[in-house]
Amino acid sequence: MCGRFVQIDATIARLQTLTDFQIQPDTYAPHRHRLESFNVSPQRVVVIIRDFNGELELDEMLWGIRPKWARESSRYLINARSESLTEKPTFKNLLNQKVVIPTEGFYEWKKNARIDAVTKTEKMPFYFHTADGSPLLMAGIFQRSVDHVTGEMVDSFVILTTRANTMMSLYHDRMPVIVPPAQVPEWLMEETTPALLERITRPPGNEVLITHQVSNRVNSSRTDGPDLIKEVNGPESSEPTLFT
């Protein structure tokens, strides 16, 4: 995890109430790419915030990094454990290439044992979002690489994860690194030291997030729309089709 999240036009519109940023006019064109989605999956282009010459800028970036050692058919990396960033060769050279991914919230699947004719373990989708309704800001790092198909330079990112707080641990043992709005400039503009990583990647308080169960329609990356984040009552039996 995190393997799916929500990013819609309203997310971006509300960012100005949290922090000041500029728009990168050369690459930022969400109207062209139709970036809004209630079911963002890996290998999609999304809106991110990053430091550009000392200013916070809104830009677009691909979710998922292909390591240099990976085969062409290998799965892209979409998450990185914050505790081992300085040790992993894939990530330790990217420590000062940082982004913030603004979202409405993210999905996680909880294992649930169902007893009928045969005991079966299912995974039930839940939607996590901020308790106060503000955009959820997730930390990430990015790399610049050459697209093996087009030959163009592509910026792509992974979402950083940390150990789950008590609230999240009821559903999963990991959670995205959540950046408080006041710490966005600090995360993006300061050199990435062990002290900065410790401050930014610690799990948030249990009061930051709330959650509710949603339809298993979110399991398919081909489905979209606001109904995906609506609360459902009772179990729905289906396994997610994308890893979580």
C-alpha positions in Angstrom: 0.0 0.0 0.0 -0.8 2.7 -0.9 -2.1 1.2 -4.1 -5.1 3.5 -5.0 -6.1 7.0 -4.2 -8.5 9.8 -5.1 -7.5 13.0 -6.8 -10.2 15.3 -8.3 -10.4 18.9 -9.5 -11.7 19.9 -6.0 -8.5 18.6 -4.5 -6.4 21.0 -6.5 -8.8 23.9 -6.1 -8.5 23.7 -2.3 -4.8 23.6 -2.2 -4.5 27.4 -2.3 -6.1 27.5 1.1 -3.3 25.3 2.5 -0.1 26.6 0.9 1.1 28.9 -1.9 2.3 27.4 -5.1 2.9 28.4 -8.8 1.8 26.5 -11.8 4.4 25.0 -14.2 3.0 26.2 -17.5 5.2 24.1 -19.7 3.9 20.8 -18.4 0.8 21.3 -16.2 -2.3 20.7 -18.4 -4.8 18.5 -16.5 -7.6 19.5 -18.9 -5.6 17.8 -21.6 -4.8 14.6 -19.7 -8.2 14.4 -17.9 -6.4 13.7 -14.6 -9.4 13.7 -12.3 -10.1 10.2 -10.9 -11.8 8.6 -7.9 -9.7 5.5 -8.5 -6.2 6.5 -9.4 -4.1 3.4 -10.1 -0.4 3.0 -10.8 1.0 4.2 -14.1 -1.4 7.2 -14.3 -0.3 10.8 -14.6 -1.3 12.8 -11.6 -0.9 16.3 -10.2 2.0 16.8 -7.7 3.7 19.7 -5.9 7.5 20.1 -6.0 10.2 22.6 -5.5 11.3 24.4 -8.7 14.0 27.0 -8.2 12.9 27.8 -4.7 9.2 28.0 -5.3 6.5 25.4 -4.8 5.1 24.5 -8.2 2.1 22.5 -9.4 3.1 19.9 -12.0 2.2 16.5 -13.5 4.1 13.3 -12.9 3.7 9.6 -13.6 3.0 7.3 -10.6 5.4 4.4 -10.6 9.2 4.0 -10.9 10.9 1.3 -13.0 14.3 0.6 -11.3 17.3 0.6 -13.5 17.9 -3.0 -12.7 14.4 -4.2 -13.6 13.5 -6.1 -16.8 11.1 -4.5 -19.2 8.3 -6.7 -18.0 8.9 -6.0 -14.3 6.2 -4.4 -12.2 6.8 -0.7 -11.4 7.6 0.3 -7.9 4.8 2.5 -6.5 5.7 2.7 -2.8 8.9 3.0 -0.8 9.4 2.3 2.9 10.7 5.5 4.5 12.7 3.6 7.1 15.0 2.1 4.4 15.3 5.0 1.9 18.9 5.6 2.7 19.8 1.9 2.3 18.1 1.0 -0.9 20.2 1.6 -4.1 17.1 2.4 -6.0 16.1 5.3 -3.7 19.1 6.6 -1.9 20.1 8.8 -4.9 16.6 10.3 -5.0 16.4 11.6 -1.5 16.5 15.3 -2.6 14.1 14.7 -5.4 10.9 15.1 -3.5 7.2 15.7 -4.2 3.9 16.0 -2.4 0.9 14.3 -3.8 -2.4 16.1 -3.0 -5.4 13.7 -2.7 -8.9 13.5 -1.3 -8.0 10.1 0.3 -6.8 6.6 -0.3 -8.1 3.1 -0.3 -7.0 0.1 1.7 -8.2 -3.5 1.9 -8.9 -5.3 5.2 -8.8 -9.1 5.4 -12.1 -10.4 6.6 -12.9 -14.1 7.4 -16.3 -15.2 6.1 -17.7 -18.5 7.3 -20.2 -20.4 5.1 -19.9 -23.8 3.3 -16.2 -23.2 3.0 -14.1 -20.8 5.2 -12.9 -18.0 2.9 -10.8 -15.0 3.5 -12.0 -11.9 1.7 -10.6 -8.4 1.4 -13.0 -5.5 2.1 -12.2 -2.1 0.7 -12.1 1.0 3.0 -11.7 4.6 2.1 -9.4 6.8 4.3 -9.6 10.6 4.3 -8.9 13.5 6.6 -11.3 14.0 9.5 -11.6 17.8 8.7 -12.2 17.3 5.0 -9.0 19.0 3.9 -6.8 17.5 1.1 -4.6 14.7 2.2 -1.0 15.4 1.3 1.3 12.4 0.8 5.1 12.5 0.6 7.0 11.0 -2.3 10.3 11.0 -4.2 10.8 11.0 -7.9 13.3 10.0 -10.6 14.0 11.2 -14.1 14.5 8.5 -16.7 14.2 7.8 -20.4 11.0 6.2 -21.6 12.1 3.0 -23.4 9.3 3.4 -25.9 9.3 7.1 -26.8 12.9 7.9 -25.9 11.6 11.0 -23.9 12.6 12.0 -20.5 9.9 11.1 -17.9 9.6 12.1 -14.3 7.9 9.4 -12.1 7.4 9.0 -8.4 6.8 6.6 -5.6 4.7 7.3 -2.4 6.6 7.0 0.9 5.1 4.7 3.5 5.6 4.5 7.3 4.4 2.2 10.1 0.7 2.4 10.8 -0.6 4.4 13.7 -3.1 2.7 16.1 -6.1 3.7 14.0 -4.6 2.4 10.7 -3.2 -0.7 12.3 -6.8 -2.1 12.5 -6.7 -2.3 8.6 -3.0 -2.5 7.6 0.5 -2.4 9.1 1.6 0.4 6.8 0.2 3.8 5.7 1.3 6.7 3.5 3.6 9.4 4.9 1.2 12.3 5.5 2.7 15.8 5.3 0.9 18.5 7.4 0.3 21.6 5.2 2.7 23.7 7.3 5.5 21.3 6.6 5.2 21.1 2.8 7.9 23.8 2.2 10.2 22.0 4.8 9.8 18.7 3.1 10.2 19.9 -0.5 12.9 22.6 0.0 15.2 21.4 2.8 18.0 18.9 2.3 16.9 15.4 3.2 18.8 14.6 6.4 18.0 11.8 8.9 16.5 14.4 11.2 14.1 15.7 8.4 13.1 12.1 7.5 12.3 11.4 11.1 10.2 14.5 11.5 8.2 14.0 8.3 7.7 10.3 8.2 6.5 9.7 11.7 2.9 8.4 11.7 0.2 11.0 12.2 -2.1 11.2 15.2 -5.0 8.9 15.3 -7.4 11.8 15.0 -6.1 12.8 11.5 -7.9 10.1 9.5 -11.3 8.6 9.4 -12.6 5.7 7.3 -15.6 3.8 6.1 -16.2 0.7 4.0 -16.9 1.3 0.3 -18.1 -0.8 -2.6 -15.9 -3.6 -4.0 -16.4 -1.9 -7.4 -13.2 0.0 -6.6 -11.3 -3.3 -6.9 -11.2 -2.8 -10.7 -9.0 -0.1 -11.9 -11.4 0.4 -14.8 -14.2 1.7 -12.6 -14.4 5.4 -11.6 -16.8 8.0 -10.3 -17.9 9.6 -7.0 -20.0 6.5 -6.0 -16.7 4.7 -5.3 -16.1 6.7 -2.1 -19.7 6.4 -0.7 -20.1 4.3 2.4 -21.7 0.9 2.1 -23.3 -1.1 4.8 -22.6 -4.8 5.1 -20.0 -7.1 3.5 -19.5 -7.4 -0.3 -17.7 -10.5 -1.4 -15.0 -9.9 -4.0 -11.2 -9.8 -4.0 -9.4 -6.7 -5.2 -7.8 -7.1 -8.6 -4.8 -4.9 -7.9 -2.3 -5.4 -5.1 -2.8 -3.2 -2.1 
